[in-house]
Amino acid sequence: MKKLIFQTDLQCGGCVRKIETGLNELPGIDHWEVDLQHDQRPLSVWGQEIDPKNIEAVFESCGFEAKLSEPTE
């Protein structure tokens, strides 16, 4: 399973709820979570065929930013 980590500009649970539906509808994602306690508000995404551009597009369409910071296996 692949894991991608994105730096985001999310600030609160309300922000997370705004991007939730879009992320849940993307193919290839098994699970995702946002750490609002961390300064960079990282989004961790797990799955098989994850396209970072799709995740960035979901954020952009909701008025937020997500930048791929590190892919891991």
KEDREN-98154 format. One line per field, with one value per residue (C-alpha): x, y, z; residue in one letter. Coordinates in nm, 2 decimals. Layout:
x: (X	...);
y: (Y	...);
z: (Z	...);
aa: (A	...);
***
This chain:
x: (0.00	0.12	0.12	0.14	0.17	0.06	0.11	-0.23	-0.37	-0.67	-0.74	-1.02	-1.27	-1.50	-1.23	-1.18	-1.55	-1.54	-1.28	-1.42	-1.67	-1.42	-1.15	-1.39	-1.50	-1.15	-1.06	-0.76	-0.78	-0.84	-0.80	-0.70	-0.66	-0.55	-0.35	-0.48	-0.25	0.06	0.18	0.17	-0.17	-0.05	-0.29	-0.19	-0.35	-0.32	-0.41	-0.29	-0.33	-0.33	-0.29	-0.16	-0.30	-0.65	-0.61	-0.47	-0.77	-1.01	-0.85	-0.84	-1.21	-1.29	-1.07	-0.77	-0.42	-0.25	0.12	0.27	0.56	0.67	0.57	0.63	0.57);
y: (0.00	0.35	0.64	1.01	1.30	1.65	1.99	2.17	2.50	2.34	2.51	2.32	2.04	2.25	2.28	1.90	1.84	2.06	1.84	1.51	1.43	1.50	1.29	1.00	1.00	0.97	0.63	0.44	0.59	0.34	0.58	0.94	1.16	1.51	1.60	1.94	1.94	1.96	2.31	2.20	2.03	1.72	1.51	1.14	0.93	0.55	0.35	0.17	0.41	0.75	1.05	1.35	1.59	1.46	1.53	1.88	1.95	1.85	2.10	2.37	2.33	2.38	2.69	2.52	2.41	2.07	2.02	1.68	1.67	1.31	0.98	0.66	0.29);
z: (0.00	-0.09	0.15	0.04	0.28	0.18	0.36	0.38	0.49	0.67	1.00	1.17	1.16	0.95	0.68	0.69	0.64	0.33	0.16	0.30	0.02	-0.26	-0.11	-0.03	-0.40	-0.54	-0.68	-0.53	-0.18	0.10	0.40	0.47	0.78	0.87	1.18	1.29	1.59	1.37	1.25	0.88	0.91	0.72	0.52	0.50	0.23	0.19	-0.12	-0.43	-0.73	-0.57	-0.81	-0.62	-0.88	-0.80	-0.43	-0.51	-0.73	-0.46	-0.22	-0.49	-0.57	-0.20	-0.17	0.01	-0.09	-0.06	-0.16	-0.18	0.07	0.08	-0.08	0.12	0.06);
aa: (M	K	K	L	I	F	Q	T	D	L	Q	C	G	G	C	V	R	K	I	E	T	G	L	N	E	L	P	G	I	D	H	W	E	V	D	L	Q	H	D	Q	R	P	L	S	V	W	G	Q	E	I	D	P	K	N	I	E	A	V	F	E	S	C	G	F	E	A	K	L	S	E	P	T	E);
***
